[in-house]
Amino acid sequence: MPLLDLHKLTDGLSRTWAGYLRDWDRSLRSGNYPETIRYNYLLAAAQLGRYLGEYSPDPEADAGADDPAEVTRAHVEAFQAWMIETRSASTALNKHKGLQQFFKWLLVDEEAISGRRWSGCASRRRRRS
């Protein structure tokens, strides 16, 4: 039985999050990443999406729960703190590494594929306005 079940990982996420994670998984597979690495990376991103929708005290987290392009640095930092509180520092570090890769892909690779520019942080877009 394969370790990575993308349908199970994306269960409960918005269609936008699920779509991005499917695209990212395809990109990781094309880069010949091992299944265990792909699973850990995708799990970190899926957990962030769920955290924003279910556990975040931030009233603006709903936008990030709907679309990863709306996730702010503060959302990620709150998720990391929550991971340390509910799991361990080493687990939080692993999630951090996976999220770095996800947002790097979102910024660089997805822009090249779709032409959509992701600023990297929704709060930066608000400050520039």
FIPA-460794 format. One record per residue (C-alpha): residue number from 1; chain; y, z, x. Coordinates in pm, whole numbers, plus 50000, padded with zeros to 5 digits. Layout:
! FIPA-460794
+------+-------+-------+-------+-------+
! resi ! chain !    yy !    zz !    xx !
+------+-------+-------+-------+-------+
!  NUM !     A !     Y !     Z !     X !
...
+------+-------+-------+-------+-------+
This chain:
! FIPA-460794
+------+-------+-------+-------+-------+
! resi ! chain !    yy !    zz !    xx !
+------+-------+-------+-------+-------+
!    1 !     A ! 50000 ! 50000 ! 50000 !
!    2 !     A ! 50338 ! 49906 ! 50146 !
!    3 !     A ! 50579 ! 50183 ! 50233 !
!    4 !     A ! 50883 ! 50003 ! 50097 !
!    5 !     A ! 50899 ! 49948 ! 49721 !
!    6 !     A ! 51246 ! 49807 ! 49663 !
!    7 !     A ! 51220 ! 49839 ! 49284 !
!    8 !     A ! 51142 ! 50209 ! 49316 !
!    9 !     A ! 51421 ! 50261 ! 49574 !
!   10 !     A ! 51682 ! 50098 ! 49352 !
!   11 !     A ! 51567 ! 50262 ! 49027 !
!   12 !     A ! 51863 ! 50435 ! 48863 !
!   13 !     A ! 52126 ! 50254 ! 49070 !
!   14 !     A ! 52383 ! 50017 ! 48928 !
!   15 !     A ! 52298 ! 49649 ! 48924 !
!   16 !     A ! 52563 ! 49595 ! 49192 !
!   17 !     A ! 52410 ! 49854 ! 49427 !
!   18 !     A ! 52061 ! 49718 ! 49363 !
!   19 !     A ! 52176 ! 49363 ! 49433 !
!   20 !     A ! 52341 ! 49460 ! 49761 !
!   21 !     A ! 52033 ! 49653 ! 49869 !
!   22 !     A ! 51807 ! 49356 ! 49789 !
!   23 !     A ! 52037 ! 49132 ! 49994 !
!   24 !     A ! 52046 ! 49380 ! 50280 !
!   25 !     A ! 51668 ! 49414 ! 50278 !
!   26 !     A ! 51638 ! 49036 ! 50302 !
!   27 !     A ! 51880 ! 49039 ! 50594 !
!   28 !     A ! 51685 ! 49316 ! 50768 !
!   29 !     A ! 51356 ! 49130 ! 50712 !
!   30 !     A ! 51508 ! 48813 ! 50859 !
!   31 !     A ! 51608 ! 49022 ! 51163 !
!   32 !     A ! 51243 ! 49131 ! 51197 !
!   33 !     A ! 51319 ! 49501 ! 51145 !
!   34 !     A ! 51002 ! 49709 ! 51102 !
!   35 !     A ! 50922 ! 49824 ! 50751 !
!   36 !     A ! 50972 ! 50190 ! 50844 !
!   37 !     A ! 51326 ! 50124 ! 50970 !
!   38 !     A ! 51407 ! 49914 ! 50663 !
!   39 !     A ! 51275 ! 50189 ! 50436 !
!   40 !     A ! 51482 ! 50461 ! 50606 !
!   41 !     A ! 51799 ! 50250 ! 50603 !
!   42 !     A ! 51759 ! 50143 ! 50241 !
!   43 !     A ! 51669 ! 50495 ! 50133 !
!   44 !     A ! 51989 ! 50632 ! 50291 !
!   45 !     A ! 52205 ! 50379 ! 50106 !
!   46 !     A ! 52020 ! 50434 ! 49777 !
!   47 !     A ! 52059 ! 50811 ! 49812 !
!   48 !     A ! 52432 ! 50771 ! 49871 !
!   49 !     A ! 52461 ! 50561 ! 49555 !
!   50 !     A ! 52269 ! 50822 ! 49354 !
!   51 !     A ! 52468 ! 51108 ! 49504 !
!   52 !     A ! 52793 ! 50946 ! 49398 !
!   53 !     A ! 52667 ! 50899 ! 49044 !
!   54 !     A ! 52495 ! 51234 ! 48996 !
!   55 !     A ! 52613 ! 51503 ! 49238 !
!   56 !     A ! 52956 ! 51422 ! 49376 !
!   57 !     A ! 53233 ! 51653 ! 49255 !
!   58 !     A ! 53488 ! 51376 ! 49324 !
!   59 !     A ! 53613 ! 51228 ! 48994 !
!   60 !     A ! 53670 ! 50895 ! 49173 !
!   61 !     A ! 53307 ! 50877 ! 49288 !
!   62 !     A ! 53209 ! 50679 ! 48977 !
!   63 !     A ! 53364 ! 50365 ! 49125 !
!   64 !     A ! 53152 ! 50406 ! 49438 !
!   65 !     A ! 52845 ! 50476 ! 49226 !
!   66 !     A ! 52898 ! 50140 ! 49056 !
!   67 !     A ! 52986 ! 49931 ! 49362 !
!   68 !     A ! 52928 ! 50011 ! 49731 !
!   69 !     A ! 53247 ! 49820 ! 49817 !
!   70 !     A ! 53436 ! 50105 ! 49643 !
!   71 !     A ! 53284 ! 50379 ! 49859 !
!   72 !     A ! 53542 ! 50567 ! 50064 !
!   73 !     A ! 53507 ! 50754 ! 50389 !
!   74 !     A ! 53554 ! 51078 ! 50194 !
!   75 !     A ! 53256 ! 50986 ! 49975 !
!   76 !     A ! 53035 ! 50934 ! 50280 !
!   77 !     A ! 53155 ! 51256 ! 50443 !
!   78 !     A ! 53087 ! 51454 ! 50125 !
!   79 !     A ! 52740 ! 51298 ! 50106 !
!   80 !     A ! 52674 ! 51395 ! 50469 !
!   81 !     A ! 52783 ! 51754 ! 50404 !
!   82 !     A ! 52562 ! 51765 ! 50094 !
!   83 !     A ! 52268 ! 51633 ! 50299 !
!   84 !     A ! 52318 ! 51909 ! 50557 !
!   85 !     A ! 52334 ! 52172 ! 50280 !
!   86 !     A ! 52032 ! 52044 ! 50086 !
!   87 !     A ! 51813 ! 51905 ! 50367 !
!   88 !     A ! 51889 ! 51948 ! 50737 !
!   89 !     A ! 52130 ! 51834 ! 51004 !
!   90 !     A ! 51870 ! 51600 ! 51154 !
!   91 !     A ! 51804 ! 51439 ! 50815 !
!   92 !     A ! 52178 ! 51398 ! 50763 !
!   93 !     A ! 52205 ! 51234 ! 51105 !
!   94 !     A ! 51933 ! 50984 ! 51013 !
!   95 !     A ! 52113 ! 50906 ! 50687 !
!   96 !     A ! 52437 ! 50862 ! 50880 !
!   97 !     A ! 52275 ! 50607 ! 51111 !
!   98 !     A ! 52137 ! 50413 ! 50815 !
!   99 !     A ! 52473 ! 50415 ! 50638 !
!  100 !     A ! 52648 ! 50294 ! 50953 !
!  101 !     A ! 52419 ! 49994 ! 50953 !
!  102 !     A ! 52465 ! 49933 ! 50580 !
!  103 !     A ! 52844 ! 49935 ! 50590 !
!  104 !     A ! 52846 ! 49728 ! 50910 !
!  105 !     A ! 52630 ! 49470 ! 50730 !
!  106 !     A ! 52853 ! 49488 ! 50423 !
!  107 !     A ! 53161 ! 49430 ! 50636 !
!  108 !     A ! 53030 ! 49158 ! 50869 !
!  109 !     A ! 52723 ! 48983 ! 50733 !
!  110 !     A ! 52792 ! 48991 ! 50361 !
!  111 !     A ! 53145 ! 48861 ! 50417 !
!  112 !     A ! 53004 ! 48568 ! 50613 !
!  113 !     A ! 52753 ! 48496 ! 50337 !
!  114 !     A ! 52970 ! 48539 ! 50029 !
!  115 !     A ! 53323 ! 48497 ! 50158 !
!  116 !     A ! 53409 ! 48830 ! 49992 !
!  117 !     A ! 53618 ! 49051 ! 50215 !
!  118 !     A ! 53523 ! 49417 ! 50209 !
!  119 !     A ! 53793 ! 49636 ! 50358 !
!  120 !     A ! 53548 ! 49902 ! 50468 !
!  121 !     A ! 53714 ! 50175 ! 50267 !
!  122 !     A ! 53856 ! 50167 ! 49919 !
!  123 !     A ! 54108 ! 50439 ! 50007 !
!  124 !     A ! 54257 ! 50216 ! 50278 !
!  125 !     A ! 54321 ! 49945 ! 50019 !
!  126 !     A ! 54508 ! 50195 ! 49804 !
!  127 !     A ! 54724 ! 50315 ! 50094 !
!  128 !     A ! 54826 ! 49961 ! 50189 !
!  129 !     A ! 54938 ! 49881 ! 49835 !
+------+-------+-------+-------+-------+
